[in-house]
Amino acid sequence: MSDVPVRPVTGFSALVAYALVTYKPDILLSSRPSFVGTFFQIWTLCFSIWAFWKVILYPKYFSPLRHLPGPENASWWNGNAARIFSEANGAPAAEWLRTIPHDGVFRYLGIFNSERLVTTSPKALAEICTRNYEFIKPRQLTYIGGQILGPGLVLADGDEHKRQRKLLMPAFAVKHIKDLYPVFWEKAKEVTDKMTELMKNDTSKEKELSTFDIGEWASRAALDVITLAALGKDFGAIKDPETPLNRTYRIVFEPTRLLQIFAILKGVIPGWIVNIIPIKRNLAMEHAAQTIKATCRDVIRIKQEKLARKELTDIDILSIMVKSQEIAEDGMVDQMMTFLAAGHETVSVGITWAIYMMCVHPDWQARLRAEVRESLPSPLSSDTNIASTDIDQMPLLNAFCNEILRYWPPIPMTTRTAACDTTILGHFVPKETRIIVAITGTNRDKNQWGPDADQFRPERWMTAEGKPDATGGASSKYGLLSFMHGPRNCIGSGFARSEMACVVAAWVGRFEFVLRDEKELDEKNVVVSGGAFSAKPLKGIWVKAKIVEGW
């Protein structure tokens, strides 16, 4: 419904109203018809006719997609919207992927019966991932996340995306990521040391167990890592959660009901209208965007001055961009906004789920602790650091993190829009049709992962001899969509995996975790946020932790 033909309807209504009032006033109901009153009556009639066609007639009787299978028990006027917006982001599509017989693509109806196609088979996913000029990011995403993400790599499309990616590739080369491991470990050490200090001073703890929301600590650690690795500046979120940048992102990514309502509205009416509504949420988002932009611009100018003096020797991502001198200042601001927002939120969610699954699977927690202590120096040893080879040679840690990213992908679904009339698996797809890539559903698809696809089994990422298995046993590379594939795959996937492994290693080596609420051992009792940017636990993951001495 966001494609409401406001201008054509308005223009037509104005023209007809003028003609009737001027030349045929006798056929109108009012004895003294006015142009304004007649205009609104005609506009309402035209819009009602269009809405009836769009909501009722077209999707049910005329759409070329109506023959595709889909879920039953849909509302006659609102499709499956009630489920879509009441459950975790991507959860209904993941369930329908398992329960609806289909050939690799099926349809469901969203709000006001708007059509959605879900692609599931490797062939269908390959078409979406490789034909990126035909399947583009929806304009709606710009209004939902553009304020905070900026018009950087995540939201760019077509030739602009290709240009930006080419310029940024050197900053995310494997060699450069390996050079950043000391940064990842230094921050993992700092957050572990801070948590150790607080736990030792915690007078309220019971049986040596301190209670806290692990997601908050994961977010603070991830923000410090991304700012240091991307901007080359430490903003101190680990030391102080009330730093301006941390407060800003806490507001931005808080999974509130209002955030979900705004996402719904932007699917119904033009997003720019929703963004200018003068309410507290919009004002807060605008202030947040200005704070992040100003922060990025200040750091960029400092580095530009250092480059002019030939003193820029930093290895952070921004320094590489500044040295290249191929990206304008505004462009660097946009990219830094993207990296800070997307980079720290997704990694922190991954770390949060990693600690949760350690609590659910204490056997794996014990195995990981033993491997970490055997392979890595204590994070409390201030004069030690690690290299990428130290992490690479830990098969249990890598298998566990790979399974976390498969089972709990931080971004549970993504969307595309058909930029032109096209096809998927031979099915005609009209221009503007919304395509859903059900990441969680595909990551747990038994057709690609086997009968244990819906079980958390890190062993799938190791061979019988205990060596790493890069595929996890999937029948296709499109079975794992956590970082997508093709020209739009996540440029920062290596960065995210490395950071996540370092923090998880430091924490499991130092602490022992159990859930505060034992009912949450059943993941069905953990409510995942709906309509938010990521698949984070709505109420956090509250754990009880104790220090495990000897490391």
N, C-alpha and C positions, 0 to 999 in steps of 0.2 A: 504493500500500500504506500510505500515511500515514493512510488512513481506516480502519485496523484497528478493528473494533468492540469495543474492550477492555472497556468497561463492560457492554454487553449480554451478551457471552460470559462475563464474570466473574460477573455476577449470575445468569445462567441456570445456570452450573456450580455455584455455591454452593447454589442452591436445590435442584438435582437431587441433589447430593452429600448434603445434609442429609436429604432425603427417603429416599434409598436407605439411608444408614447407620442412620437412625432406624426406618424401617418395613419395609425389604426387604433387610436385611443378608445374607440367605441367598443372594441372586442374585449377590453380589459374589465375586470370586475368593479374596480373603483370608478366613481364618477369623475374624480379629479386625479388621475394616476400620476405618480411622480416617477422620475427616472430611477432614483435610488431604490425605492420600494420595488419597482418592477424588476430592476436588475437583480436584487437579492432573491426574489421569487424564482426567476429563471435560473439563476446560478444554483439554487438549492435543487430545483428539478433536474437540471443537467447532471449535477454531482450525484444525485440519487440514482439516476439511470445508469451512470458510469459505475457506481459502487455495486449495484445489483448485477451488472454484467461481470465486473471484476471478481466479486466475492462468490456469487452463486452460479451464474451461467457458464463463464469461461472455464474455471477449473474442473467443473463436473461434466460438462457436455461438449466443450469445444477444444479444450487443450490437447495438443498432440502428445502430451505426457500422461493423459488420463488412463491409458491402458496399462501403465506400469503398476506393479504390486505396491501395496502400502499398508500401514497399520489400520486396523478396524476401530470402531467405536469413536470416530472423530465427530466433533461438533459440526452441525450442518452449516454453520457460518464462521466458525473459528478454528476449524481443523483440529490439530493436536496441540494447539498453543498452550492449553492449560498444563499439559505435562512438560512441555518444553521449558516453560518459565517457572515451574514449581520444583523441578528436580535439578540435580547437579548438571553443570554445563556439559553437554554431549552425552549424558546418560541415556536418555530415551533412544537416540540414534544408535548407541552401542547395543542396547537391548534388541531393537528392531533388526539390526544386522544379524543377530543370532536366530531370531524367531520367524522372520518373514522369508519365505522361499523367493529367491530372485536370482537373476543371472549375472549379478555384479553391479547392478544399479537398481534402486527403488525410490519411490516418491512418498513424501508425506506433505501434509498441508499445515502451514504455520499460522500466524496471526492473520485473521481475515482471509483464511484459505489461500494465503500466498504459497506458491509451489516451491518445494525444496527437493532436490535430487541428492541422494546419498550414494557415493561411489565406494565399492567395497572390494572388488576383485583386483588382483595385481594388474590385469590388462586395463581396467577402468582407471585405476590409480595412476598407472604409467601415462595414460593420456592426459590426465589432469596435471601431473607433475612436469611433464615435458613440453606440453603445448601451452606455455605460459603467456603467449601473446593472445591466445583465444580465451583462456581462463584467467581472469585478473582479479585483484583484490577488490571487494565491493566498496563503492563510494561511502557506504555507511560506516565502514571502519575508520575512515578519516575523521568523521564526526564523533565517533565513540572514543578513539584513542589518539587522534591527531594532536590534541592539545598537549599531551604528555609525551607521546612517542616522537612527535615532530615528523615532518615529511621526509624522513630518512629512508634507509634501505628497506625496512619492514613494510612501509606503505607505498613505496614507489612501484611503478609498473612499466612494462615494455622496455623501450630503449633507455629510458631514464634509470630504471632498475639495473639494466645491464651496464650502463656507464658507471653508476655508483659502486656496484659490486667490483668492477674491474679496478677502480681506484682504491678500494678498501682491502682487497685481497692480500697485499703485502703485510698488512697489520695483523692478519689472522693466519699467516703461514705457519706450518708446523714448527719450524725452527723458532719463530718468535714466541709461540705458545710455550715451548720448552724453556725458553729464557725467562718466562714469567713464573715458573714453579716456585722459586724462592719467595716471590711476592705472595703467592697462594699460601705457602707454608708459614710465612711470617705472620700473616693475619690469622691463620688457623691456630698458631701458637698464642697469639694475643687474646683471642676470644676464649681459648681454653684456660689460659692463665686468669683472665677476668672472672670466668665462671668458678674456677677453683677458689679464688679469693672470696667471692661472695658466699659460696657454699661453706667455707670454713668459718665465716663470720655469721652464718645464719643461726640465730638463737631459737627460731621457731621450728626448726626441722625436727622430724620424728624418726628415731632409729637411724640417725646419720643420713637421712634422705631429705634433700631440698626439693621443693616443688616449683616448677616454672613452665611457661609456655615455650616450648623449644622452637616454635616458629618465629617468635620475636627475636631470639638470639640468632637464628639462621638468617633472618632478614638483615639484622645489623651487621653480621659478619659479611654477608654477600654484598651489601652496599659499600662497606669499606674496601672489599677486594676490587669491585668494579671501578670505584672512583680512583683507587691507587693504580690499578692496571690500565684503565682507560684514560684517565686524566693525569696520572702521575702525582696526585695530591691526596693526602690522607685527611678525610673529613671527620674522623673520630667518632663514628656511630657506635663502635664497640665500647669506647670509654664513656660516652654520654649519649643516651637514647634521645635526648632533647635537642640535639644539634639541628639547625634549621633544615638541612637537607633530609635528615632522617624523619623529622616531623612531617615534612612535605610529602614524602613517599608513603608514609603511614596513612595520611589522609587520602592520597590518590588511590591506593590499593586496598583500602578497607572494604571488605565485601558486604556493603550495606544493601538493604532492600531498595533504597532510593536509587542506588547505582543500577540495579536490575530494572527498575521502572523506567529510568532514562534510556536504557538500552532498548526496551520495548518501544518507547515513544519514537526513537530514532529509526525504528523499522516501520513506523506508520506514517510519520510526517517528516518533512525535510529536516535533517539533523541540525542545520544551522539555526533553525527556529528554536529547537530545544536548547541549544547552547546559549542563546541570548535571554532565556527566561531569568529574570533577576531574583533568584533564590539563593540561599546560603551555599548549596552544593556547587552551583555554577560559579559563584564568586570565589569559592575556595579553589576550584579547579583552575580558574583563570589566574589567581594569585600563585598557585603552585607552578603553573607553566612559566610565569614570569620569573619566579625564583630560580627555577632550573635553568632557564635560558641565560639569566644574568650570571649564574654560577659558571656555566660552561664558557660564556664569552670572556669572563674575567681570566679564567685559566688559559684560554686560547691566546689572549693578548700578551700574557706573561711569557708564554712559550715563543710567540712571534718575536718578542723583544730579545729573548735569549738567542734565538736563531740569528737575528740581525747582528748580535755581538759575537756570533760563532761560539756560543757557550751551551747550545742545546745538545746534551749527550744522553738524555733520558731514553728509556726503552718502552715507555708506555705507548698505547695505541695512538693517542692524540699527537704525541711527539713525532711519530712516523708520518702521520698525515700532514703535520706542519712542515716537516722536512721535505716532503714531496712537492710542496708548493703547487699542487694540482687541484686543490679544493678551496673554494672561497671561504671566507670566515663564516658567513651565514650557513653554508653547506656543512662546515665542521660543527657548528652549533646543533644543526638538525641531527647529524649522525651521533653526536655525543648524547643528545636527549634520548635517541633510540637505544643506544647501548646501555645507558644508565638505567632506564626503565625496564626494558625487556631483559637485560642481562642479570640484574640483581633480583628481580621478582621470580623469574623462572628457576634460577639456581637455588634460591632460598626455599622455594616450594619443594624442589627435589630433595634437598637436605632434610626438610621437615618430614617428608614421607619416609626417608631412609631411617630416621630415628624411630618413627612409628613402627615400621616393619621389624626393626630390631626388637622392639618390645613384644610384638606379636610372635616373633620367632627367636626366642632367647638362645636357642642352640646356635643360630647363625651369629648372634651377637658375641657369644663366647668364642666361636671360631675366628671371627674377624679380629677380636681383641688379641688373641694369641698370635695371629699373623702380623698384625700391626706392631706389636711389641717386639717381635723377632726381627722385623725388617726395618723399622724406622727409629730414629732417636726420639727421646721424650720431648714433647712440646715445651716442657719446662726448662729444657737446656737452652739457654739464651744464645750460646755460641755455636749452635749447630743448625744446619739447613739441609735441604734435600734437593735432589734433581729429578727430572722426569723419569729416569731409569729406575729410581727407587719405587715409584708408584707402578710403573709398567710391569715390574717383576712380582706383583702381588696378585695372583690369580683369584683368590677369594674376594678381595676388595673390589676388583674390577668386575667380577661376575655379579656381585651383589649390587653394585651401582648400575650396571647394565640392566639388571632385572627391575630395579626401582624405576628406571626411565621407561622401561617397557610397560610395566604394570600400572604405574602412576605417572603417566606423562604430564609434565607441568601444564602444558597447553592441551586440553582434552579433545579439542576439535578446531578446525579452521574452515574458512569458507572461500569460495571463489564465485565470480559472476561470469557468465558467458558474454564475451565482448561482441559476439556476432552470432548469427545462426550457425550452429555447428552440430556435431554428433558425439555421442559417447557410446562405445560398443555398438555402433550402428543405429542407436536410437536418436532421432532428431531432437535437438535441444534448441529452443528459441532463444534469441538474444535477450539478455537481462535475467535469464533463469539463474537462480541461486544454487550453487553446488556445495554440498556439505562433505567434508572429509572427516569421518568419525575416527579420530586418532586413537582414542582409548578402545573403541570397538574393534578396530583393525589390529591393534597391538595384542588383543586378546582373542583374535579370530581363530577358531579351531581348524578352519580350512587351511590356515597357513602355519599354525603353531602346533597342531596336533590336539589330542583329547585333553591334555593338561594345560591348555592355553589360558584358562581362567584361574589357574593356580599360581601362586608365587613360588617359583623354583629357580633360585640363582644357579643351581647345578646345570641348567640348560646351556649356560654360557661356558661350560668346561667340558672337555673330552673325558672319556673314561680314565685316561692317564693323568687327569688333573691339569691339562694344558688349556689355554684359552681357546674358546670356540667363537670366532668373530660373528657367526650368523645366529647363534642361539638356537639353531635347529629349525629356523623358519624356512619355508619352501621358497620364499621370494624375498628380495630386499624390501619390497613394498609391504612386508608384514610388520616392519618397524617404522613408524611414521613420527616418532617423537621429535625428530629434527627435519622431517620431510625429505624429499629427494628432488633431483633435477636442478635446473637453474635457480630455483627459489629455496633450495635447502638452506638450513640455518648456517650462516657464515661463522657463527660463534660456537658451534657444537663442541669443538675441541677445547675451547676455553671453558665452557660450562662443565664438561666432563672432568677436566683436570681440577678445577676449583672444588667441585663437589667431592671428589675423591680425597682431596687434602683435608677438608674440614671434617668429613665423616671419619677419616682415619684418626685424626687428632682426638676427636670426641670419644670414639669407641675405645681407643687405647687408654684414655684417662678416666672415663666415667662408666658406670653401669646404670642403665635406664630401665624403668618399669612405668607402665601407664598409671596415672592417678586413678582413673575410673576403669575397673576391670571389664566393665560392659563393652568398652571400646576395643577389646581384643577381637570382637566380631566387627569387621569393617563396616557392616551394614548399620552399625550404631554411630558411625562417624559421619556427620553431615558435611557434605562438600558444597562449597558455595556455588550458587547458580547465577548465571548472567555476568560473572566476573571475568577478568582478564585471564586468570589462571585457575587451576583446580586445587585451590587451597582449602584446608579444613575450615569450615565456617567459624567455629568457636576455638580454633587453635588445637594444638596437640599438647595437652598438659601431662607432664611426666614427673616422676619422682626419680631423683638421681643421687648417686653417692660416688665419692671419689674412690677409685681403685688404686691403692698405693703400689709402689714398686716399679714405677715407670716415669 
